[in-house]
Amino acid sequence: MRRKLWVASETCYCMSMFKERLQVLIDVKQRERLEREAAARGISVGALVRNAIDLAYPPSRVRRSSAAAAILAAESMEVAEVDDLRRELEEVRSRRG
């Protein structure tokens, strides 16, 4: 029987990659939820947790790419002329003293 590999973002997990062990205490209901979800996906609980970590805390490269995509997808907006912006900036700076 072939085992499914779970790929999170662009990361492929292989046992030889792991060097750190983390022990986390959870309650029975949390453990049961993890086991049900892992079984539904055909992966281990450990792989499910690693995937959740990658999704919640992506590497900075992924975070930057997502931010850039959001900026590029934003609707355009009206912006004042450059001279007006400079004048406004000078006013703000002069108030700071």
C-alpha positions as CSV (number, residue, x, y, z in Angstrom):
1,M,0.0,0.0,0.0
2,R,1.4,3.4,-1.0
3,R,1.3,6.1,1.6
4,K,0.0,9.6,0.6
5,L,2.4,12.5,1.0
6,W,0.9,15.7,2.2
7,V,2.2,18.8,0.6
8,A,1.7,22.1,2.5
9,S,2.3,25.2,0.5
10,E,5.4,24.2,-1.4
11,T,6.8,22.0,1.3
12,C,7.2,18.3,1.0
13,Y,7.7,16.6,4.3
14,C,10.0,13.5,4.5
15,M,11.0,12.0,7.8
16,S,14.7,12.7,7.1
17,M,13.9,16.4,7.2
18,F,12.8,16.5,10.8
19,K,15.3,17.4,13.4
20,E,13.1,19.0,16.1
21,R,10.6,17.4,18.5
22,L,7.7,19.4,20.0
23,Q,5.5,18.1,22.7
24,V,2.1,19.9,23.1
25,L,-0.6,19.0,25.6
26,I,-4.1,19.1,24.2
27,D,-7.5,17.9,25.5
28,V,-9.2,14.8,24.4
29,K,-11.7,16.5,22.1
30,Q,-8.9,18.3,20.3
31,R,-7.0,15.0,19.8
32,E,-10.2,13.4,18.5
33,R,-10.7,16.2,16.0
34,L,-7.1,15.9,14.8
35,E,-7.4,12.2,14.4
36,R,-10.7,12.4,12.5
37,E,-9.3,15.1,10.1
38,A,-6.0,13.2,9.6
39,A,-7.9,10.0,8.8
40,A,-10.2,11.8,6.4
41,R,-7.2,13.2,4.5
42,G,-5.2,10.0,4.7
43,I,-2.3,11.5,6.5
44,S,-0.8,11.3,10.0
45,V,-1.8,13.6,12.9
46,G,1.8,14.9,12.8
47,A,1.5,15.8,9.1
48,L,-1.8,17.5,9.8
49,V,-0.3,19.6,12.6
50,R,2.8,20.6,10.4
51,N,0.4,21.6,7.6
52,A,-1.6,23.7,10.1
53,I,1.6,25.5,11.3
54,D,2.6,26.3,7.7
55,L,-0.8,27.7,6.9
56,A,-1.0,29.8,10.1
57,Y,2.6,30.9,10.0
58,P,3.8,30.8,6.4
59,P,7.5,31.5,5.6
60,S,8.2,35.2,5.0
61,R,8.6,34.6,1.3
62,V,5.0,33.3,1.1
63,R,3.8,36.1,3.3
64,R,5.5,38.7,1.0
65,S,4.0,37.1,-2.1
66,S,0.5,37.1,-0.7
67,A,0.9,40.8,0.4
68,A,2.1,41.7,-3.1
69,A,-0.8,39.8,-4.8
70,A,-3.3,41.6,-2.5
71,I,-1.9,45.0,-3.4
72,L,-1.9,44.3,-7.1
73,A,-5.5,43.0,-6.9
74,A,-6.8,46.1,-5.1
75,E,-9.0,48.5,-6.9
76,S,-7.4,51.7,-8.1
77,M,-8.2,54.9,-6.3
78,E,-8.0,58.6,-6.8
79,V,-4.7,60.2,-5.7
80,A,-3.8,63.9,-5.4
81,E,-1.3,65.5,-7.7
82,V,2.4,65.2,-6.6
83,D,2.7,68.9,-5.8
84,D,-0.4,68.7,-3.6
85,L,1.0,65.6,-1.8
86,R,4.3,67.3,-1.2
87,R,2.6,70.4,0.2
88,E,0.5,68.2,2.5
89,L,3.6,66.3,3.7
90,E,5.4,69.6,4.5
91,E,2.4,70.8,6.5
92,V,2.4,67.6,8.6
93,R,6.1,67.8,9.2
94,S,5.9,71.5,10.2
95,R,3.3,70.6,12.8
96,R,5.5,68.0,14.5
97,G,7.9,70.8,15.3
